[in-house]
Amino acid sequence: MSITRWDPFDEVTTLRRSMERMFDDFLTPRRTRTGGSEAAWWQPPVEMFETKTTR
């Protein structure tokens, strides 16, 4: 067994890679069961109406 020098920046690199994977998984489109794709981020249901009156 050899002794290896500890480098604190290796831990930062590992954390950075994990965070990049997390954001990639979160922001890339996913495939649905029907074969289509959907946005990976949350989209709340919204009802919009256009009226002629302005304030």
N, CA, C, O and CB atoms as a CASP TS submission, in Angstrom:
PFRMAT TS
TARGET T0000
AUTHOR 0000-0000-0000
METHOD Language model
MODEL 1
PARENT N/A
ATOM      1  N   MET     1       0.852  -1.169   0.000  1.00  0.00           N
ATOM      2  CA  MET     1       0.000   0.000   0.000  1.00  0.00           C
ATOM      3  C   MET     1       0.896   1.229   0.000  1.00  0.00           C
ATOM      4  O   MET     1       1.788   1.367   0.837  1.00  0.00           O
ATOM      5  CB  MET     1      -0.968  -0.001   1.220  1.00  0.00           C
ATOM      6  N   SER     2       0.643   2.117  -0.952  1.00  0.00           N
ATOM      7  CA  SER     2       1.464   3.321  -1.044  1.00  0.00           C
ATOM      8  C   SER     2       0.737   4.503  -0.421  1.00  0.00           C
ATOM      9  O   SER     2      -0.492   4.526  -0.357  1.00  0.00           O
ATOM     10  CB  SER     2       1.823   3.624  -2.509  1.00  0.00           C
ATOM     11  N   ILE     3       1.496   5.466   0.029  1.00  0.00           N
ATOM     12  CA  ILE     3       0.941   6.669   0.615  1.00  0.00           C
ATOM     13  C   ILE     3       0.760   7.696  -0.498  1.00  0.00           C
ATOM     14  O   ILE     3       1.680   7.964  -1.270  1.00  0.00           O
ATOM     15  CB  ILE     3       1.856   7.219   1.755  1.00  0.00           C
ATOM     16  N   THR     4      -0.431   8.259  -0.565  1.00  0.00           N
ATOM     17  CA  THR     4      -0.697   9.282  -1.576  1.00  0.00           C
ATOM     18  C   THR     4      -0.957  10.612  -0.886  1.00  0.00           C
ATOM     19  O   THR     4      -1.517  10.668   0.209  1.00  0.00           O
ATOM     20  CB  THR     4      -1.902   8.885  -2.472  1.00  0.00           C
ATOM     21  N   ARG     5      -0.555  11.636  -1.526  1.00  0.00           N
ATOM     22  CA  ARG     5      -0.732  12.980  -0.988  1.00  0.00           C
ATOM     23  C   ARG     5      -2.178  13.417  -1.184  1.00  0.00           C
ATOM     24  O   ARG     5      -2.744  13.233  -2.261  1.00  0.00           O
ATOM     25  CB  ARG     5       0.238  13.982  -1.664  1.00  0.00           C
ATOM     26  N   TRP     6      -2.775  13.993  -0.145  1.00  0.00           N
ATOM     27  CA  TRP     6      -4.151  14.476  -0.207  1.00  0.00           C
ATOM     28  C   TRP     6      -4.162  15.852  -0.840  1.00  0.00           C
ATOM     29  O   TRP     6      -3.414  16.744  -0.441  1.00  0.00           O
ATOM     30  CB  TRP     6      -4.796  14.513   1.201  1.00  0.00           C
ATOM     31  N   ASP     7      -5.020  16.009  -1.830  1.00  0.00           N
ATOM     32  CA  ASP     7      -5.166  17.294  -2.505  1.00  0.00           C
ATOM     33  C   ASP     7      -6.598  17.776  -2.278  1.00  0.00           C
ATOM     34  O   ASP     7      -7.536  17.140  -2.757  1.00  0.00           O
ATOM     35  CB  ASP     7      -4.835  17.180  -4.043  1.00  0.00           C
ATOM     36  N   PRO     8      -6.789  18.884  -1.558  1.00  0.00           N
ATOM     37  CA  PRO     8      -8.152  19.346  -1.275  1.00  0.00           C
ATOM     38  C   PRO     8      -8.917  19.743  -2.525  1.00  0.00           C
ATOM     39  O   PRO     8     -10.148  19.720  -2.523  1.00  0.00           O
ATOM     40  CB  PRO     8      -8.111  20.514  -0.329  1.00  0.00           C
ATOM     41  N   PHE     9      -8.221  20.104  -3.589  1.00  0.00           N
ATOM     42  CA  PHE     9      -8.900  20.501  -4.813  1.00  0.00           C
ATOM     43  C   PHE     9      -9.516  19.318  -5.538  1.00  0.00           C
ATOM     44  O   PHE     9     -10.397  19.501  -6.377  1.00  0.00           O
ATOM     45  CB  PHE     9      -7.940  21.214  -5.729  1.00  0.00           C
ATOM     46  N   ASP    10      -9.070  18.109  -5.229  1.00  0.00           N
ATOM     47  CA  ASP    10      -9.730  16.923  -5.783  1.00  0.00           C
ATOM     48  C   ASP    10     -11.164  16.827  -5.277  1.00  0.00           C
ATOM     49  O   ASP    10     -12.060  16.433  -6.022  1.00  0.00           O
ATOM     50  CB  ASP    10      -8.949  15.644  -5.417  1.00  0.00           C
ATOM     51  N   GLU    11     -11.383  17.181  -4.024  1.00  0.00           N
ATOM     52  CA  GLU    11     -12.734  17.164  -3.460  1.00  0.00           C
ATOM     53  C   GLU    11     -13.618  18.201  -4.147  1.00  0.00           C
ATOM     54  O   GLU    11     -14.790  17.939  -4.415  1.00  0.00           O
ATOM     55  CB  GLU    11     -12.689  17.425  -1.943  1.00  0.00           C
ATOM     56  N   VAL    12     -13.061  19.376  -4.433  1.00  0.00           N
ATOM     57  CA  VAL    12     -13.824  20.427  -5.114  1.00  0.00           C
ATOM     58  C   VAL    12     -14.178  19.987  -6.528  1.00  0.00           C
ATOM     59  O   VAL    12     -15.284  20.242  -7.005  1.00  0.00           O
ATOM     60  CB  VAL    12     -13.026  21.749  -5.148  1.00  0.00           C
ATOM     61  N   THR    13     -13.257  19.339  -7.183  1.00  0.00           N
ATOM     62  CA  THR    13     -13.502  18.842  -8.543  1.00  0.00           C
ATOM     63  C   THR    13     -14.619  17.796  -8.539  1.00  0.00           C
ATOM     64  O   THR    13     -15.480  17.800  -9.418  1.00  0.00           O
ATOM     65  CB  THR    13     -12.208  18.241  -9.144  1.00  0.00           C
ATOM     66  N   THR    14     -14.601  16.914  -7.560  1.00  0.00           N
ATOM     67  CA  THR    14     -15.649  15.899  -7.447  1.00  0.00           C
ATOM     68  C   THR    14     -17.004  16.553  -7.204  1.00  0.00           C
ATOM     69  O   THR    14     -18.001  16.157  -7.808  1.00  0.00           O
ATOM     70  CB  THR    14     -15.324  14.909  -6.313  1.00  0.00           C
ATOM     71  N   LEU    15     -17.048  17.542  -6.333  1.00  0.00           N
ATOM     72  CA  LEU    15     -18.288  18.264  -6.069  1.00  0.00           C
ATOM     73  C   LEU    15     -18.791  18.964  -7.322  1.00  0.00           C
ATOM     74  O   LEU    15     -19.986  18.933  -7.618  1.00  0.00           O
ATOM     75  CB  LEU    15     -18.085  19.278  -4.947  1.00  0.00           C
ATOM     76  N   ARG    16     -17.890  19.592  -8.053  1.00  0.00           N
ATOM     77  CA  ARG    16     -18.259  20.299  -9.290  1.00  0.00           C
ATOM     78  C   ARG    16     -18.855  19.337 -10.312  1.00  0.00           C
ATOM     79  O   ARG    16     -19.867  19.649 -10.939  1.00  0.00           O
ATOM     80  CB  ARG    16     -17.032  21.010  -9.892  1.00  0.00           C
ATOM     81  N   ARG    17     -18.247  18.192 -10.481  1.00  0.00           N
ATOM     82  CA  ARG    17     -18.768  17.201 -11.430  1.00  0.00           C
ATOM     83  C   ARG    17     -20.144  16.703 -11.021  1.00  0.00           C
ATOM     84  O   ARG    17     -21.019  16.514 -11.867  1.00  0.00           O
ATOM     85  CB  ARG    17     -17.808  16.023 -11.546  1.00  0.00           C
ATOM     86  N   SER    18     -20.335  16.491  -9.730  1.00  0.00           N
ATOM     87  CA  SER    18     -21.641  16.039  -9.246  1.00  0.00           C
ATOM     88  C   SER    18     -22.709  17.093  -9.497  1.00  0.00           C
ATOM     89  O   SER    18     -23.828  16.765  -9.893  1.00  0.00           O
ATOM     90  CB  SER    18     -21.574  15.704  -7.751  1.00  0.00           C
ATOM     91  N   MET    19     -22.371  18.349  -9.268  1.00  0.00           N
ATOM     92  CA  MET    19     -23.336  19.421  -9.498  1.00  0.00           C
ATOM     93  C   MET    19     -23.632  19.585 -10.988  1.00  0.00           C
ATOM     94  O   MET    19     -24.778  19.842 -11.359  1.00  0.00           O
ATOM     95  CB  MET    19     -22.815  20.738  -8.916  1.00  0.00           C
ATOM     96  N   GLU    20     -22.637  19.444 -11.836  1.00  0.00           N
ATOM     97  CA  GLU    20     -22.867  19.527 -13.283  1.00  0.00           C
ATOM     98  C   GLU    20     -23.805  18.411 -13.736  1.00  0.00           C
ATOM     99  O   GLU    20     -24.706  18.643 -14.542  1.00  0.00           O
ATOM    100  CB  GLU    20     -21.529  19.448 -14.054  1.00  0.00           C
ATOM    101  N   ARG    21     -23.593  17.201 -13.218  1.00  0.00           N
ATOM    102  CA  ARG    21     -24.477  16.079 -13.567  1.00  0.00           C
ATOM    103  C   ARG    21     -25.898  16.346 -13.102  1.00  0.00           C
ATOM    104  O   ARG    21     -26.859  16.051 -13.814  1.00  0.00           O
ATOM    105  CB  ARG    21     -23.961  14.770 -12.950  1.00  0.00           C
ATOM    106  N   MET    22     -26.031  16.911 -11.892  1.00  0.00           N
ATOM    107  CA  MET    22     -27.359  17.195 -11.365  1.00  0.00           C
ATOM    108  C   MET    22     -28.093  18.209 -12.246  1.00  0.00           C
ATOM    109  O   MET    22     -29.262  18.009 -12.574  1.00  0.00           O
ATOM    110  CB  MET    22     -27.259  17.715  -9.925  1.00  0.00           C
ATOM    111  N   PHE    23     -27.416  19.292 -12.631  1.00  0.00           N
ATOM    112  CA  PHE    23     -28.054  20.296 -13.473  1.00  0.00           C
ATOM    113  C   PHE    23     -28.317  19.768 -14.876  1.00  0.00           C
ATOM    114  O   PHE    23     -29.341  20.100 -15.473  1.00  0.00           O
ATOM    115  CB  PHE    23     -27.193  21.545 -13.543  1.00  0.00           C
ATOM    116  N   ASP    24     -27.421  18.958 -15.412  1.00  0.00           N
ATOM    117  CA  ASP    24     -27.667  18.367 -16.726  1.00  0.00           C
ATOM    118  C   ASP    24     -28.904  17.473 -16.695  1.00  0.00           C
ATOM    119  O   ASP    24     -29.730  17.517 -17.607  1.00  0.00           O
ATOM    120  CB  ASP    24     -26.442  17.563 -17.191  1.00  0.00           C
ATOM    121  N   ASP    25     -29.028  16.670 -15.652  1.00  0.00           N
ATOM    122  CA  ASP    25     -30.198  15.800 -15.529  1.00  0.00           C
ATOM    123  C   ASP    25     -31.472  16.607 -15.361  1.00  0.00           C
ATOM    124  O   ASP    25     -32.525  16.224 -15.869  1.00  0.00           O
ATOM    125  CB  ASP    25     -30.032  14.847 -14.353  1.00  0.00           C
ATOM    126  N   PHE    26     -31.381  17.715 -14.657  1.00  0.00           N
ATOM    127  CA  PHE    26     -32.557  18.528 -14.372  1.00  0.00           C
ATOM    128  C   PHE    26     -33.002  19.345 -15.583  1.00  0.00           C
ATOM    129  O   PHE    26     -34.202  19.526 -15.788  1.00  0.00           O
ATOM    130  CB  PHE    26     -32.275  19.451 -13.207  1.00  0.00           C
ATOM    131  N   LEU    27     -32.071  19.838 -16.382  1.00  0.00           N
ATOM    132  CA  LEU    27     -32.401  20.778 -17.444  1.00  0.00           C
ATOM    133  C   LEU    27     -32.533  20.169 -18.833  1.00  0.00           C
ATOM    134  O   LEU    27     -32.984  20.848 -19.756  1.00  0.00           O
ATOM    135  CB  LEU    27     -31.380  21.828 -17.485  1.00  0.00           C
ATOM    136  N   THR    28     -32.158  18.930 -19.001  1.00  0.00           N
ATOM    137  CA  THR    28     -32.281  18.327 -20.327  1.00  0.00           C
ATOM    138  C   THR    28     -33.645  17.670 -20.471  1.00  0.00           C
ATOM    139  O   THR    28     -34.179  17.137 -19.499  1.00  0.00           O
ATOM    140  CB  THR    28     -31.157  17.297 -20.571  1.00  0.00           C
ATOM    141  N   PRO    29     -34.213  17.701 -21.672  1.00  0.00           N
ATOM    142  CA  PRO    29     -35.527  17.076 -21.880  1.00  0.00           C
ATOM    143  C   PRO    29     -35.466  15.571 -21.625  1.00  0.00           C
ATOM    144  O   PRO    29     -34.464  14.918 -21.915  1.00  0.00           O
ATOM    145  CB  PRO    29     -36.031  17.346 -23.309  1.00  0.00           C
ATOM    146  N   ARG    30     -36.551  15.039 -21.082  1.00  0.00           N
ATOM    147  CA  ARG    30     -36.652  13.604 -20.826  1.00  0.00           C
ATOM    148  C   ARG    30     -37.591  12.973 -21.829  1.00  0.00           C
ATOM    149  O   ARG    30     -38.444  13.650 -22.403  1.00  0.00           O
ATOM    150  CB  ARG    30     -37.135  13.330 -19.390  1.00  0.00           C
ATOM    151  N   ARG    31     -37.441  11.706 -22.036  1.00  0.00           N
ATOM    152  CA  ARG    31     -38.355  10.960 -22.899  1.00  0.00           C
ATOM    153  C   ARG    31     -39.539  10.510 -22.058  1.00  0.00           C
ATOM    154  O   ARG    31     -39.374  10.072 -20.920  1.00  0.00           O
ATOM    155  CB  ARG    31     -37.643   9.735 -23.570  1.00  0.00           C
ATOM    156  N   THR    32     -40.724  10.623 -22.624  1.00  0.00           N
ATOM    157  CA  THR    32     -41.919  10.180 -21.917  1.00  0.00           C
ATOM    158  C   THR    32     -42.220   8.736 -22.284  1.00  0.00           C
ATOM    159  O   THR    32     -41.575   8.157 -23.158  1.00  0.00           O
ATOM    160  CB  THR    32     -43.126  11.089 -22.244  1.00  0.00           C
ATOM    161  N   ARG    33     -43.198   8.167 -21.613  1.00  0.00           N
ATOM    162  CA  ARG    33     -43.590   6.785 -21.916  1.00  0.00           C
ATOM    163  C   ARG    33     -44.174   6.662 -23.307  1.00  0.00           C
ATOM    164  O   ARG    33     -44.102   5.593 -23.914  1.00  0.00           O
ATOM    165  CB  ARG    33     -44.597   6.281 -20.893  1.00  0.00           C
ATOM    166  N   THR    34     -44.756   7.743 -23.830  1.00  0.00           N
ATOM    167  CA  THR    34     -45.358   7.689 -25.162  1.00  0.00           C
ATOM    168  C   THR    34     -44.328   7.906 -26.257  1.00  0.00           C
ATOM    169  O   THR    34     -44.665   7.837 -27.439  1.00  0.00           O
ATOM    170  CB  THR    34     -46.460   8.726 -25.282  1.00  0.00           C
ATOM    171  N   GLY    35     -43.074   8.167 -25.889  1.00  0.00           N
ATOM    172  CA  GLY    35     -42.035   8.335 -26.887  1.00  0.00           C
ATOM    173  C   GLY    35     -41.708   9.781 -27.186  1.00  0.00           C
ATOM    174  O   GLY    35     -40.680  10.056 -27.805  1.00  0.00           O
ATOM    175  N   GLY    36     -42.550  10.723 -26.766  1.00  0.00           N
ATOM    176  CA  GLY    36     -42.276  12.134 -26.983  1.00  0.00           C
ATOM    177  C   GLY    36     -41.317  12.661 -25.932  1.00  0.00           C
ATOM    178  O   GLY    36     -40.866  11.920 -25.059  1.00  0.00           O
ATOM    179  N   SER    37     -41.014  13.932 -26.022  1.00  0.00           N
ATOM    180  CA  SER    37     -40.148  14.517 -25.013  1.00  0.00           C
ATOM    181  C   SER    37     -40.922  15.586 -24.268  1.00  0.00           C
ATOM    182  O   SER    37     -41.866  16.173 -24.797  1.00  0.00           O
ATOM    183  CB  SER    37     -38.863  15.104 -25.646  1.00  0.00           C
ATOM    184  N   GLU    38     -40.518  15.827 -23.047  1.00  0.00           N
ATOM    185  CA  GLU    38     -41.155  16.850 -22.232  1.00  0.00           C
ATOM    186  C   GLU    38     -40.064  17.707 -21.603  1.00  0.00           C
ATOM    187  O   GLU    38     -38.919  17.274 -21.469  1.00  0.00           O
ATOM    188  CB  GLU    38     -42.075  16.215 -21.139  1.00  0.00           C
ATOM    189  N   ALA    39     -40.425  18.905 -21.227  1.00  0.00           N
ATOM    190  CA  ALA    39     -39.464  19.767 -20.555  1.00  0.00           C
ATOM    191  C   ALA    39     -39.182  19.202 -19.172  1.00  0.00           C
ATOM    192  O   ALA    39     -40.102  18.776 -18.473  1.00  0.00           O
ATOM    193  CB  ALA    39     -39.988  21.227 -20.463  1.00  0.00           C
ATOM    194  N   ALA    40     -37.924  19.196 -18.776  1.00  0.00           N
ATOM    195  CA  ALA    40     -37.546  18.624 -17.495  1.00  0.00           C
ATOM    196  C   ALA    40     -37.820  19.585 -16.347  1.00  0.00           C
ATOM    197  O   ALA    40     -37.940  19.147 -15.202  1.00  0.00           O
ATOM    198  CB  ALA    40     -36.084  18.238 -17.509  1.00  0.00           C
ATOM    199  N   TRP    41     -37.922  20.862 -16.618  1.00  0.00           N
ATOM    200  CA  TRP    41     -38.189  21.803 -15.537  1.00  0.00           C
ATOM    201  C   TRP    41     -39.686  21.899 -15.295  1.00  0.00           C
ATOM    202  O   TRP    41     -40.491  21.556 -16.161  1.00  0.00           O
ATOM    203  CB  TRP    41     -37.603  23.190 -15.861  1.00  0.00           C
ATOM    204  N   TRP    42     -40.045  22.363 -14.126  1.00  0.00           N
ATOM    205  CA  TRP    42     -41.436  22.427 -13.710  1.00  0.00           C
ATOM    206  C   TRP    42     -42.132  23.582 -14.399  1.00  0.00           C
ATOM    207  O   TRP    42     -41.608  24.696 -14.434  1.00  0.00           O
ATOM    208  CB  TRP    42     -41.543  22.565 -12.190  1.00  0.00           C
ATOM    209  N   GLN    43     -43.300  23.327 -14.944  1.00  0.00           N
ATOM    210  CA  GLN    43     -44.094  24.352 -15.600  1.00  0.00           C
ATOM    211  C   GLN    43     -45.489  24.340 -14.990  1.00  0.00           C
ATOM    212  O   GLN    43     -46.246  23.393 -15.201  1.00  0.00           O
ATOM    213  CB  GLN    43     -44.152  24.126 -17.142  1.00  0.00           C
ATOM    214  N   PRO    44     -45.839  25.378 -14.236  1.00  0.00           N
ATOM    215  CA  PRO    44     -47.165  25.392 -13.614  1.00  0.00           C
ATOM    216  C   PRO    44     -48.256  25.620 -14.652  1.00  0.00           C
ATOM    217  O   PRO    44     -48.010  26.277 -15.664  1.00  0.00           O
ATOM    218  CB  PRO    44     -47.237  26.475 -12.532  1.00  0.00           C
ATOM    219  N   PRO    45     -49.457  25.092 -14.425  1.00  0.00           N
ATOM    220  CA  PRO    45     -50.570  25.363 -15.340  1.00  0.00           C
ATOM    221  C   PRO    45     -50.973  26.833 -15.228  1.00  0.00           C
ATOM    222  O   PRO    45     -51.127  27.355 -14.124  1.00  0.00           O
ATOM    223  CB  PRO    45     -51.786  24.434 -15.031  1.00  0.00           C
ATOM    224  N   VAL    46     -51.141  27.489 -16.354  1.00  0.00           N
ATOM    225  CA  VAL    46     -51.453  28.922 -16.376  1.00  0.00           C
ATOM    226  C   VAL    46     -52.609  29.159 -17.335  1.00  0.00           C
ATOM    227  O   VAL    46     -52.652  28.598 -18.429  1.00  0.00           O
ATOM    228  CB  VAL    46     -50.207  29.766 -16.792  1.00  0.00           C
ATOM    229  N   GLU    47     -53.551  30.005 -16.905  1.00  0.00           N
ATOM    230  CA  GLU    47     -54.623  30.446 -17.789  1.00  0.00           C
ATOM    231  C   GLU    47     -54.396  31.920 -18.074  1.00  0.00           C
ATOM    232  O   GLU    47     -54.255  32.721 -17.150  1.00  0.00           O
ATOM    233  CB  GLU    47     -56.041  30.196 -17.158  1.00  0.00           C
ATOM    234  N   MET    48     -54.359  32.282 -19.357  1.00  0.00           N
ATOM    235  CA  MET    48     -54.136  33.672 -19.739  1.00  0.00           C
ATOM    236  C   MET    48     -55.314  34.154 -20.570  1.00  0.00           C
ATOM    237  O   MET    48     -55.829  33.431 -21.423  1.00  0.00           O
ATOM    238  CB  MET    48     -52.807  33.831 -20.524  1.00  0.00           C
ATOM    239  N   PHE    49     -55.730  35.378 -20.310  1.00  0.00           N
ATOM    240  CA  PHE    49     -56.818  35.983 -21.044  1.00  0.00           C
ATOM    241  C   PHE    49     -56.394  37.361 -21.513  1.00  0.00           C
ATOM    242  O   PHE    49     -55.729  38.094 -20.780  1.00  0.00           O
ATOM    243  CB  PHE    49     -58.091  36.061 -20.184  1.00  0.00           C
ATOM    244  N   GLU    50     -56.768  37.712 -22.712  1.00  0.00           N
ATOM    245  CA  GLU    50     -56.479  39.030 -23.242  1.00  0.00           C
ATOM    246  C   GLU    50     -57.761  39.850 -23.192  1.00  0.00           C
ATOM    247  O   GLU    50     -58.806  39.407 -23.671  1.00  0.00           O
ATOM    248  CB  GLU    50     -55.913  38.949 -24.692  1.00  0.00           C
ATOM    249  N   THR    51     -57.681  41.041 -22.616  1.00  0.00           N
ATOM    250  CA  THR    51     -58.830  41.927 -22.539  1.00  0.00           C
ATOM    251  C   THR    51     -58.492  43.229 -23.244  1.00  0.00           C
ATOM    252  O   THR    51     -57.321  43.536 -23.470  1.00  0.00           O
ATOM    253  CB  THR    51     -59.244  42.183 -21.067  1.00  0.00           C
ATOM    254  N   LYS    52     -59.512  43.988 -23.589  1.00  0.00           N
ATOM    255  CA  LYS    52     -59.297  45.235 -24.287  1.00  0.00           C
ATOM    256  C   LYS    52     -59.022  46.398 -23.345  1.00  0.00           C
ATOM    257  O   LYS    52     -58.540  47.445 -23.778  1.00  0.00           O
ATOM    258  CB  LYS    52     -60.482  45.546 -25.139  1.00  0.00           C
ATOM    259  N   THR    53     -59.320  46.226 -22.073  1.00  0.00           N
ATOM    260  CA  THR    53     -59.104  47.323 -21.120  1.00  0.00           C
ATOM    261  C   THR    53     -57.653  47.320 -20.640  1.00  0.00           C
ATOM    262  O   THR    53     -57.028  46.272 -20.475  1.00  0.00           O
ATOM    263  CB  THR    53     -60.075  47.202 -19.910  1.00  0.00           C
ATOM    264  N   THR    54     -57.143  48.529 -20.425  1.00  0.00           N
ATOM    265  CA  THR    54     -55.789  48.650 -19.883  1.00  0.00           C
ATOM    266  C   THR    54     -55.863  49.501 -18.634  1.00  0.00           C
ATOM    267  O   THR    54     -56.801  50.281 -18.465  1.00  0.00           O
ATOM    268  CB  THR    54     -54.798  49.267 -20.927  1.00  0.00           C
ATOM    269  N   ARG    55     -54.930  49.365 -17.801  1.00  0.00           N
ATOM    270  CA  ARG    55     -54.900  50.151 -16.560  1.00  0.00           C
ATOM    271  C   ARG    55     -53.793  51.158 -16.594  1.00  0.00           C
ATOM    272  O   ARG    55     -53.614  51.910 -15.636  1.00  0.00           O
ATOM    273  CB  ARG    55     -54.737  49.252 -15.348  1.00  0.00           C
TER
END
